[in-house]
Amino acid sequence: LVQVHALYVTNIPVDRSLRYGVSREAEQKGWKVLKEFVEKGKEQDVPVITAVRGNVPEECLADYAKEKNINLIILGSQTESLGFDMFYGSVVERIGSLTTCPVLVTKKR
């Protein structure tokens, strides 16, 4: 049985997180994005398990992958770069170092 998990991680700097409603707004945005992803999954008859987490993205993703026994992580890259610089010092590189499963990076169309 194949399961697809969609995780949205909010990454709010401490100085902004103290402002009223910033965290709630970020979570609402996350749930909106995940809802769209679930709908796309339904169109393909693929169930999607969703979650929103907060804090450091790579740590949240690594912890979630371990907790849910994830076998493959697929990340979308926001960068337009076609070179290796998109991996150096990035969230992608840190996730790769924190997880034991393979990480696949896709570029935005």
Buried (B, 14 or more C-beta within 10 A) or exposed (E): EEEBBBBBBBBBEEEEBEEEEBBEEBBEEBEEBBEEBBEEBEEEEEEBEBBBBBEBBBBBBBBBBEEEEBEEBEBEBEBEEEEEEBBEEBBBBBBBEBBEBEBEBEEEE
